[in-house]
Amino acid sequence: LAAWLPPRLRAMLPGLPPLRCGFHAVPSMKHLHLHLISLDFDSLEIKRPRHWHIFNTDYLVPPLAWAEQLERCGRISVDLSCEHARLKQPMKCPLTGRNLADVRAVQAHVHSTVYRSALSETATDLVYMDSTSDTAAHQQKHATARDSRGESAETDPCPTHGVDTAAVLQSRPKGKHRGGRLQSSQY
């Protein structure tokens, strides 16, 4: 579905930026859900650094990476401490490599000609996060290889340590989820 939908959406909606999809490494809701988000990030809902990190780092796990892990191990595992630490790292744009000091800098950057140019140069409909590089050019170069095999453990700077996602879901704080993009009370 993740590979099937983006080209069709972009064909129906000319001008729609490339899309990114994945599962949050530490889910914000109890039911399984896949995120599909456009890379323009033109939203007033990006109010905290966390909102940037959850869609622009390896915290957003490509579906094939978890499918491969399910086939290999029979379960999905995440390293909670590593994933929580990932959310505290400095913000950086995966398309341009630019460091972003705060959310105002993010908003200015996604509206800049540098970012818009990087978006327009993205040749794929679906862009995955790539832990081996900070730039989209590297992502595009290796997109076909990742599409066919998913992320490999060797390139992941945050390897799993056998923490079941089910345990994460059971231990996470209860919160209201109003639905829609970036509206969970956990953010």
C-alpha positions in Angstrom: 0.0 0.0 0.0 2.8 2.4 0.9 4.4 2.0 -2.5 1.1 1.8 -4.4 -0.6 5.0 -3.1 1.9 7.8 -3.5 2.3 7.7 -7.3 -1.5 7.6 -7.7 -2.0 10.5 -5.3 0.6 12.6 -7.0 -0.9 11.7 -10.5 -4.4 12.8 -9.2 -3.1 15.9 -7.5 -0.5 17.6 -9.7 1.9 19.7 -7.6 1.6 17.4 -4.5 5.1 17.1 -3.1 6.8 13.8 -2.6 5.5 11.7 0.3 7.1 9.9 3.2 5.6 7.0 5.0 6.3 4.8 8.0 5.4 3.7 11.4 6.5 5.7 14.5 9.1 3.7 16.3 7.3 4.4 19.6 3.6 4.5 18.6 1.4 7.3 19.8 -1.8 5.2 19.6 -2.7 1.7 20.5 -4.0 0.6 17.1 -1.6 0.0 14.2 -1.5 2.9 11.8 0.8 3.9 9.0 1.7 7.6 8.4 1.7 9.0 4.9 2.8 12.7 4.9 3.8 15.2 2.3 7.2 16.6 2.5 6.1 20.3 2.2 5.5 20.3 6.0 3.4 23.5 5.5 1.4 23.1 8.7 0.8 25.3 11.7 0.6 22.0 13.7 4.4 21.7 13.8 4.6 23.4 17.2 7.4 21.5 18.9 10.7 19.9 17.9 9.1 16.5 18.5 6.7 17.2 15.6 9.7 17.6 13.2 11.6 14.7 14.6 8.9 12.1 14.4 8.6 12.6 10.6 12.2 13.6 9.7 14.4 11.1 11.4 14.7 7.3 11.6 12.0 7.5 14.2 9.6 7.1 11.2 10.4 3.4 10.3 9.8 2.3 6.7 7.1 -0.4 6.5 9.4 -2.9 4.8 11.9 -2.6 7.6 9.4 -3.8 10.1 8.0 -6.4 7.7 11.5 -7.8 7.3 11.9 -7.8 11.1 8.6 -9.6 11.5 9.6 -12.3 9.0 13.0 -12.7 10.6 12.2 -12.5 14.3 8.4 -12.9 14.5 8.0 -9.6 16.3 8.8 -5.9 16.1 11.5 -4.6 18.5 12.6 -1.1 19.4 15.2 0.4 21.7 13.1 2.8 23.7 16.0 4.7 25.2 17.5 5.3 21.8 14.2 6.4 20.3 13.5 8.8 23.1 17.0 10.2 22.7 16.5 10.6 19.0 13.7 13.0 19.8 16.1 15.2 21.8 18.7 15.5 19.0 19.2 18.9 17.3 16.8 19.3 14.4 18.2 18.9 10.9 16.6 19.0 7.5 16.9 15.6 5.7 16.5 17.2 2.3 19.1 20.0 2.6 21.2 19.0 5.6 20.6 22.4 7.2 20.6 22.6 11.0 17.4 24.1 12.4 17.7 25.9 15.8 14.0 25.9 16.7 10.5 25.5 15.3 10.5 29.0 13.9 13.6 28.1 11.9 11.8 25.0 10.7 8.8 27.1 9.5 11.1 29.6 7.8 13.2 26.7 6.2 10.2 24.8 4.8 9.1 28.0 3.1 12.5 28.9 1.8 13.6 28.7 -1.8 16.4 26.3 -0.8 13.9 23.8 0.7 11.4 24.3 -2.1 14.1 23.7 -4.7 15.2 20.5 -2.9 11.6 19.3 -2.9 11.2 20.0 -6.7 14.4 18.1 -7.4 13.2 15.0 -5.5 12.6 12.5 -8.3 10.6 9.9 -6.4 7.0 9.8 -5.2 7.9 8.2 -1.9 11.0 9.2 0.1 12.2 7.0 3.0 14.5 8.2 5.8 18.0 7.0 5.3 20.1 6.6 8.4 23.3 6.5 6.3 23.1 10.0 5.0 21.7 13.5 5.8 20.7 14.3 2.3 17.8 13.4 0.0 20.2 12.9 -2.9 21.6 9.8 -1.2 18.0 8.7 -0.4 17.1 8.9 -4.1 20.2 7.1 -5.2 19.4 4.2 -3.0 15.6 4.3 -3.0 15.2 1.2 -5.2 17.5 -0.9 -3.1 15.6 0.1 0.1 12.2 -0.5 -1.6 13.2 -4.1 -2.3 14.9 -5.0 1.0 13.9 -2.3 3.6 16.4 -0.8 6.1 19.3 -3.1 7.1 20.4 -3.4 10.7 24.0 -2.6 9.7 23.1 0.9 8.7 20.8 1.7 11.6 22.5 3.9 14.2 19.8 2.8 16.7 19.8 -1.0 16.7 17.0 -2.9 18.4 17.5 -4.6 21.8 14.5 -6.8 21.9 11.9 -4.4 23.5 8.5 -5.5 22.2 6.3 -2.7 20.8 3.5 -4.4 22.7 5.2 -3.5 25.9 5.6 0.1 24.7 1.9 0.3 23.9 0.9 -1.1 27.3 3.2 1.2 29.3 2.6 4.5 27.4 0.6 7.2 29.2 -3.1 7.4 28.4 -4.0 10.5 26.4 -6.8 11.7 24.2 -6.3 11.4 20.5 -8.5 13.8 18.5 -7.6 12.3 15.2 -6.0 14.0 12.3 -2.4 15.1 11.7 -0.2 15.8 14.7 -3.1 16.2 17.2 -2.4 13.6 19.8 -2.2 14.9 23.3 1.1 13.2 23.7 2.7 15.7 21.4 
